[in-house]
Amino acid sequence: MAGRNGRTVRDLRRGNRTAVLQRLYFDGPLSRFELGPATGLSSGSVSNVVADLIADGLVEEAGSVDSDGGRPRTLLRVAPHSGHMIGVDVGETRVRVELFDLALTELARVEHPLAQQRYDVDVIVGHVRDGVAEVLAAAGTEPGRLLGVGVGVPGIVERTTDRGAVVHGQTIGWDAVPLEALLRSGSPLPDAVPYFIDNGAKTLGQAEMWFGAGRGARNAVVVLFGSGVGACLVTPEVEHGRAVEWGHLTVRVRGRRCRCGALGCLEAYAGAESLLSRWREEGGRPPADTDEETALTAMLAAAYPAEGGAADPVALAVLEETAEYLGAGLSDLINLFQPERILIGGWAGLQLGSRFLPAVRRHAATYALRHPAEKVAIDLGRLGPDAVTVGAAILPLADFFTRGGHRAPPVAEDRLPAWRAALEDRAPR
């Protein structure tokens, strides 16, 4: 039966379970007494919900604390081993797959290198499938215990009714790739285990906002600085974040050609791939036959040598110019969205790190409007190079919370309404 606001009793129960699970997850261990004010539920509702969650194996006791003059209060927490998630990062140099328990403790991981940045769809799908099977086998985890598999990918992710998540990755040559359908075909997982596919910058943003440097901020932008650049915008209206193709903002008319084919994109100046190309074009000598991460390490060592060494002026000049382009790009985000925080992550952003950050901050302040620039803090992300994988694993976890701790229903087969089936039977063959 639905109430005046359209919510049924089932909806209310699910919402109460969600509230208790989330408070225990983010703020626990907590007692039943503390859960009341934390969730806004009555003591009776808290007791009923906790009893249900304990019976389902999702919540467990975690010691006790003394109360004021009364009996000790039992502490409760989300049971870490009551569910598992897999996070996948389809990155520029490798496909990384990690298995986590409900507390996001890493249980197993595998990495499959990508030779010469090959984004062949069949290769990527094979790496993901193999990686999922490998981490499950390494941890001895039954596939049916998974809450889902989250996958972070480059590009725009479109959700369709007939093919699931479809990826439009112009910079990597993916044109409407039905990635979800491809992963489900021949998957080692039961049909009931869902896939959650989203942009890698968004999964990075979700991880930093839940567990990293973004905690407590209402308005933030999380930047993914790798081979290319992307960003995730988080506002009260977009609580779980929205991927924005910031790397394809035009920063120079008729400028360098970007991987997407356009001229003058920010990514053509601020991504690691373009940074290394510009060093080479100016006469620098990146190490041959190495991946971008190794080459960028060499460039940093050349620009900022150990004490007593002579700096490579070309490498230093390219890095300083890149800091200006990146700062100018951040100024656009500041002017458009007026965030409280901008966090820089991704393997290249973390490699450049604190040495790069003062110049980026200075240029961002120079190019941005004074008032929003004075209110924003620009820092590095805290979760390291695995943040995309952690964020991908959060996708099934967030869905699990939304469902009140119930697993997603099996994927239903396509069914036509009776009228459509009848008319299609009458159509000429």
FIDREN-317933 format. One record per residue: x, y, z of N, C-alpha, C in turn. Coordinates in pm, whole numbers, plus 50000, padded with zeros to 5 digits. Layout:
XYZXYZXYZ...
end
This chain:
500854988050000500005000050000500895012550000500535021949914501325034249902500715045349986501575053450049501125064850125500875076750034500615088450098500295100350020501475104749933502665102049978503835105949900504235095349799503425084849785503715074549688504645063649737505155064749860506085054849913505315043449978505715031249948505075019550007505795015850136505195006550209505845001450331507194995250296507234988550183508504982550140509564993250115509145004450055510085015550031510615020950164509725022450262510145027750392511135018450460510855005450455511774995850516513134996250448513104996750316514374997350243515135010050278514425021450286515075033950322515665033550462514955027250556515485026050693516735017250697516715006350621517894997650615519085005150554518795012750449519865020550385520475030450484519625037550558520105047550653521005041150759520585029750814521375023150919522685017650862522605011150746523825005650686524845016550657524395027550600525335038150565525975044550687525185046750792525765052750913526775043250977526445030450982527405020851039528645019850952528465020750821529605019250730530565031150743530025043150741530885055050738531295059950876530465057450978530745062951111530895052251219530675039651185530705029051286532115025751332532185017151438531085010651507530255020651588528925018051594528005026351670527065017251750526555022551860525565015051937524175017751881523205009751921521825012251882521375025951930521805029752049521445042752105521955054152016523175052751963523765063251878523135063451740522645051951694522055051251560520785059451548520045061051658518805068851652519035083051605519835091151678520105104951632520825105451498521685095551471522465095751347521595093551224520515085851239519655082651125518315089851127517925095351243516625101551255515505091651276515835079051304514835068751326514525067351474513335062351505512975059651643513745047751696513815046451829514545035251887513925021951846512605021551834511945009351791512305005651648512345015651559512715013051419514155008351409515035014751488516445010751487516574996151531515904992451638515984978651688515504968651584514394971851518513854962751416514804961451297515324972751250516214972551134517504964951168518074967851284519314961151324519094946151336517954942051392517664927651403517604921151265516964928151169516904922751032518284921650969519104932050987520434932150925521344921550988521224919451118522004908951183521554895251133520234893551118519714880751067520184878150925520354888850847520844887350709522354885850702523044886950815524504885650817525244898050773524544909450761525184921650713525774930050825525274928350945525754936051060526164926351169527244929851241527744921451349528154929951467528264923651584528704930651704530204933151698530604944451754532024948451749532454953951884532214946451992532614950752125531534958852193531914965952299530954973852375531654985952435530834995652478531345007552546530505009852670531125016052770530385019252892529395030452866528225029452930527225040052921527195047653053526485058853055526425067153175525555060453281526185053053370525465047253482524625035253450524625030453325523805019053288524645007453240523964998253173524684986653119525544990853001526644983752978527454986852860526634985752732526924994252636526204994052509527004986152405526314977252337526944969152234527164977552108528374976752054528694983651930528404974551811528014980751702527664973451580528484978851463528764970151368529454974451246528934966051129529194970851007528894962850889529894951350883529394939350862530264927450858531104927750731532434928650742533274930250622533144919050521532934906750568532934895250477531544891350431530564900350452529194897150410528964899750262529934905150193529824907350050531164911049991531294909849860532544912949790532234920849664533184929249624533054936949501534364935849423534254937149293535424937849206535454951649141536634957949143536844970549074537844968548960537544974448844538384973148725538734987048674540004989248648540465001848588541024998748450540295002748346540795001748209541635014248186542925013248216543805024848213544555026248083545495035748083546255038447961547345028147935547885022248040549015013048022548704998848067547584996848138547264983548189545794982748227545304970548237543984968048295544224962248433543764969348535543964965048674542624959948729542654948248792541444942148849541724938948996540854943649085541034941149229539744936049291539894926649385538774921149461538814926849602537664931749650537564937849782536464931049863536624931449996535484927950081534654940450104533614939350186532684950450202533334962650267534424960350343535154971450406536214977350314536214973050187537184977350085538614973450120538764962450192540084956350210540404948450084541574950950027541964943749905542274929149937541624920149864541834905749884542704899649776542674905249656543494900149545543524910549435544604910149355544694919049240545504912749129545194916649005546004912748889546104924948798547164925448720547334936048621547734929848489547094934348381547414929748247547914941748167549214942148133549754953448057549104954547920549004966947872548514969447737549694973047650549994964747553551144967047466550874979047376551754988947382551695000847298550305007347301549735007747421548435014347441547365008847348547344995847326546354989947236545004989247306544014995847246542664995647302541754986947217542314976047163541484966547090540394961447184539144962447140538014959247227538084944847275538374935647185538444921447223539554918947325540674926047312541774924647407541334929447545540714941247549540254946747677539244937547744538254933047667537234924147723537874911447777538844906047702539544894047749540304896347877540974907847887541714911048010540784912248130539634918648109538694920248221538144906648264537704898648168537174885448201538224876948274539424876648218540474868448280540814873648419540894886948432541234892748561540204889648667538924890048631537854886748726538014872348774538224863148680538384849048718539624847048804540694854248774541964852448846541864857248990541244869049013541184874049151540244865549236539164860649176538254851849250538974839049291539744833449196540474821049226541554823449331542244834849322543344837649416542824839049558541624844749575541074846749709540164835349752539874826049662538974815049695537544819849720537134830149646535794835949664534824830349561533644826449607532614821449517532054833149434531914831449302531384842449219530024847549265529194838549317527864842549360527854851949478528974853549549529044862549664529294877049622529554879149495529844892749449528574901349447528714913649494527654923549479527644929349339528754928449270528844933549135530274936349096530454939848970531764943448914531654957748862532484966748915532534980448867533694982148771533484989248661534524991048559534645005848526535855011448543536135025148504536795025348367536265033248273536755033348135536965047848088537815049747985537905063047924536675065447837536235077847828535165081147736533825083447802532825085647719531455088347762530695075147769530005072847881529255060447899527765063647886527135056947791525695058547767524985045947812523895047547886523115035947931521915033847841521855022147779520785019147686519925007847741518695006947693517794996547742518074982947680518614982947558518784970147488520204964547497521204973147512522594968347512523354971447641522674976947741523354980547865524264992447844525394992847913526325004147904527095003647773527045014847700527745016347573528785027347589530025024747543531125034147563531455041247432531485054747439531905063047326533275068847363534335062147321535695066247356536435071147233536175083647197536735088847072538255088847072538875091847187540335092747191541005079147181540255068347207540855054947201540265046747086539495053247001538965046446884537745037646910537045040047021535845032247053534625040247010533855034746918532645041246868531435032746906530725037047010529515030147056529795015347083530795012647166531144998847200530194993747310529434983047284528504977747385529254969547490530024976347573530964969547662530254960247760529144964647816528444956147913527984943147849527404944147730526944932047661528114922847627529244928647588530424920447555530964913447679530974920347793531464914247916530524903247964529234905247947528274894947990528374882447903528674884347775528784872947685530024864747720529824852647764530954844147803531544847747937530804855348020531304859248151531434847148243532474846948329532594836148427531664837948546530854848548545530004851648660528554847448636527814844548743526384841748729525654853948673524514851548606523744862448547523274872548651523124868048777522614876948881523644887248926524914885548891525964895048932526004906448831525684918748872525604929848777526974936048746527064942148629528204950448591527784965148602528694973448653528474987848662529634994548591529355001048479530405006948396530245022048395531355029148420531285043748423532645049548383532635062448360533855069548323534885068848437536155066748401537205065248501537395077348589537225089448534537335101548616536235101848721535045096848685533955096748782534215086748893534765075048859535045065348965536155070549057537145077348999538175083849082537535094049175536625102249120535965112349201535155106249313534455095249283533645088849387534525083649501535665077849466536575072849569537105084049657537545094949596538105106049675537025112749760535805113449710534735119849787534285111049903534285097949886533845088949993534935086950098536175084950053537225080450145538485088950144538615098250052539875105350036539805120050071540475128149991540635142450020539355150349998538335144349940537085151549916536065150350027536335142250129535355140050235534985153250303533695155350317533215167450384532925179050291533365178150165533115189050070531765187150002531045198049981529765197349909529945200049760530895208449727531185211649586532665209049560532945200049468534345196549441534495192249296535705193449246536075187849116537285178949138537195166749089538315157349100538855155148959540145157848941540775157448809541575144548794541375137748684542165125948650543215130048548544475130048590545585134248505546445122048476546245116348358547015104748317547575107248179547435097548090547845099647952547065111347892545775111847924544945123347893544465129548022543475138348014542935144548135541415144248129540805142548245539355142848259539015148148396537735149448425537335154848554535965149648593535715149948724534425146248781533935157848866532715162448838532105173448912531155167849015531295172149140530405167949248529765180349309528445180749309527685191649371526525185449448525825193449532524645187949600523605182549503523545188349381522575183749282523055171049212524365168849210524935156949145525765149949250525085143449345525735138249465526825128049434526555119249338527525108749307528505112849198528415125149153529385130149059528955128548914529495137148832529235136648688530545138448614530835129348522532045130548442531885142048343532915150348332532915161148233534165159648147533985161348016535105159647922535955172247920536515175148036537315187248055538555187347966539125175747939540325175047857540115179847715538865181047672538595185147535537995199147528538275206747633538045221147632539125227447542538735236647455539705242947366540495253747440541815252247443542655262047512543515270247414543575265747289544295273547188543645271147052543125281746992542505280546860543575276746758543245266846674544185261546574545485256746638545365251046757546555246246828546925232046789547625225146879548065211446855546865202246835547095191846753546005182246731545945172646850544725171046900544485162147013544225147946965544275138447056543975124547023542545122946972541645132147011540255131146966540085135846823541115142346765541065147246629540885162246618540435168746725540235183246723541565190546748541555203646726542755211746744542645219846873543755220646948543845229747061543205225347190542885212247205542295207547331543305208447445542795209947566543665209847684544495197247690543895185847656544605173047661545815172847569545785180647462546915181247370548115188547431547915195147544548995202447611549265197447752548235192247821548385188847962548395173847991548055165347895548125151047920549555146047915549825134847982551185129347985551675125647846550785120447761551195116647626551705128847549550955139847555551385151847483552615158147548552695157347681553845162847752555135156247704555115143147693556305135747646556575138647498555505139847418555695143047276556335156647258555905166447337556475179947326557935180047370558285172147471559685171047513560525165547398559995155247332560715149147221560855158947104559775166247073559805175746961560795187146984560995190747112561915201647144563355197047158563595184247130564965179147135565285170647255564285167947340564505159247454564665144747413565095136547505565345122447474564645113247574563325111347557562645101547643563215087647618563285079147719563815065647698562965058047598563625050647511562925043147407562355030147463561285025447398560685012447430560285011147577559705021747632559195021147769557765026447769557035023647876555685028947884555725043447930554575049947928554515064247960554915067048104554565058348196554895060748336556405061148356557115051848293558585051548304559185063748237558645067448120559175078948047558955091948125557795093348189557545105448267558475106148388558735094848450559705094448561561065099448514561475095248395562765099648340562755114548310561625119748263561545134048233561645142348361560995137848466561075144948594562495144748649563155133248635564535132248683565455141548604565155143148473565975152048391565725166748427564465170148454564145184048485564555188048626564465178448719564785181048859565805170848907567055172148865568065161948899568425162249047569085151649088569575150949225570565162349249570795165249375571665176449412573015175349342573375186349277574655186849206574525183949058573375178349014573185175348873572705187448795572905187148665572475198048578571095194848523570165204348535568805202348488568755202948336567905194748278567635195148135566705207048110567195217648045566385229848030565135227547945565215218247850564055215547764562955208647845563335198347921562345191448004561715200948105562535209548165562035219048264561075228948200561405233848082560545243548014559205237347977559225225047928557965218347890557095215948012557705211848122556935209648245556335222648297557115233648291556595246448338555455251348250555565249148120554485253048029553245244548056553455231648082552335222648111551615227048239552375231348339551765236248464550885248348435551305256948343550495268648309549205264448238549335255348142548125250648073547165243948171547705235748260546855229048357546185239148450546945249048496546375259448581545295267348508545525270348381544515277548302543255269048287543455256048265542295247048255541525246348385542235246248497541565246148627540815259148651541325270048598540635282948617539255282648552539125275548441537805274248379536855266648470537345256048534536505248648628536125257448747537065265648792536785274748905535715284848866535845290848749534885300948706533505295048679533475283048623532195276948586531445271348706532185264548796531515256748900531775261649043532745270449062533045276249193533145265549302534015255549283534105244649382534855248949507534605241449616535385243449738536785237549724536855226149655538125219049641538295214149498539535214249453539925207349330541005197449370540805184849337541745174349373542335168349246543645167049243544325161649126544795147549157544325138049076544725124049090545165118448957545205105148948545735098748828547225096748841547735086848770549165083348788550095094848752549775102448647550675113448608550575124948708549355128048752549185138648851549925135648979549875123049021550555119249145552075118949128552535115149008553985115548983554505129848988553785138948923554225152848923554135158749064553065155049134552955157049278553195171049328553725171549449553875184349518554865193649449555785188049369556745196549298556025205249194554975199949137554225206249029553135215449082552625212449202551405218649252551505233749275552595238949334552645253549355552485261649227553115257049119552995264348992551575263448938550945251648950549565250048903548635259248980548785259649113547955268649194548135283149152549385287049130549675300949095549015304748962549125296048863548535299048733547005298748739546445289548815544985288948828544455301948888545135307148990544715319749053544855331448956545885331148872546115341948776545015342648671544565330948622543585330548513542135330848561541875327348686540495326448734540015339948788538685341148801538115352748869538545352649015538815364549068539435365649200538575359449311537255362349312536425357849424536355342549434535995335149328535985320549343537375314649361538405321149305539765315949321540225316649465539765326849538540165328249678539515317749768538435311649720537675302249803538005287649775538765284649671539025270849633540385266149686540445253649729541715247349768542075237149661543305237849610543765228449507544815219349570544525206449573545415196849639545495183949558546375175049602546465161749542545455152449609544975142649533544155132149591544975123849689544285116649778544965109149883544995094049863544295089249762544105074749753545095067849660546025075349602547075069149525546625064449388547485057049318547195053049179546085042649167545675036449279544595026549274543215032749290543115045849295541845052349329540745049249227541085047849099540065044648998539465030949025540325021349063539845007849093538965007749216539375014949320538555016049441537215022449407537245033249329536005039849290535105030949208535695022749122534895013349043534205003249134534914998549238534304989049333533194995549413533265008849431532215015949504530885015649428530925014549296529685014749217528715003749260529144991049268528204980949320527894982849468528844988049545528594990449687527505000949706527575011749629526555022349640525185016949600525145008649498523875002649457523334993549568524224986149632523844977249742523224985049857523824996449891523265005049995521895010349954521775014849829520505020349781519385010049792519714997549774518734986749783518494982349927519084989250022518884985650161519594972950201520694969750132521434957550165520904945150095520014947049999519514935849920520314935249790520584923249744521314921749619520424925149501521094929049391520354932449270519624920249217518404921849164517684910449108518364905648981518154893048942518744887948818518324896448698519204897048599518894904548478517744897748406516664905048383515484899248319515694898248168515144887748110515184886547966514274897047905514614901147780513784910947712512384905247689511384912947726510004908647707509234919747636508434915747538507644925447466506244926247525505644938247531504234939047569503394930747472502244926047520501404917247439501014923947308500684937147313500254943647190501364944247086502614946247135503724947047039504024933446978503994923047063504234909547012503184905946907501894909446934500824906046840501014913246707501374926246711501554933646587502774928946510503834925246582505034920346512504754907146443503844899046502503474886546436502724889046306502034900746296501254903846175502104910746069503314915046107504134922546010504564913345896504614918845774505034910545658506484906245673506764894345635508104888745642508834890445509
end
